[in-house]
Amino acid sequence: MNHFQKIILSSVAVFLLASCAGIKETGRAIGHTTRDVTKKIGHTSRDAVKAIGKETKEVVEDIKDEGQ
């Protein structure tokens, strides 16, 4: 392998490593964003179910009180 081929091979290796690091970072960013969005949806859903449960309980209690 001559000097020119070694330079080309080294350049390609550096480019591939840089590309892999970029892909890894992009994957990490997508993963963290997905995790954060999913967590937010879960917490919002939980809060909505709790609110509905409380309101339902109050309505049931009001109906019981009217029947007595």
N, C-alpha and C positions, 0 to 999 in steps of 0.2 A: 504494500500500500504506500503510495507516494505522499508527500507532504500536503498536496492539494486535496487529496481524498480524505486525509485525516482531518483537515480543517472543515471540509464539508460534513463529514460524519459527526464531528464535534458540534457543529452548528445545528445540525438536525437533532441531535440528542438534547441540546439546551432548549431548542424550540419545543420539543415534545414534553420535556419536564415542565416548562412554563405553561404549556397548554393543559397538562394534567392538573397542575396547581389551580389554574383558572377554572377548570371544570369542577374540581373538588370544592372550591370556594362557592361557585354558583349552586352546586348541589346542597351545600350547607345552608346557604341563604334561603333556598326554596324550602328545605326541610324545616328550618326554624320559623319561617313565615307560615307554613302550613300548620305547624304545631301551635303557634300563637293564635291563628285564626280559629282553629278547631277548639282550643281552650276557651276563647271568647264566646263562640257559639254555644258550647256546653254550659258555661256559666249563665249565659243569657237564658237558655232553655230552662235550666234549673230554677232561676229566679222567677220565670214566667209560671212554671208549674206550682211553685210555692204560693205565688200571688193568687192563682186560680183556686188553689186548695183553701186558702184563707177566706176568700170571697164565698166559696161554696159552703164552707162551714158556717159563715155568718148567715147566709140565706136559709140554710137548714134550721139553724137555731131560731131565726125569726118566724119560720113556718111553724115550728114546735110551739113557740110562745103564743102565736095567734090561735092555735088549736086548743089551748087550755082555757 
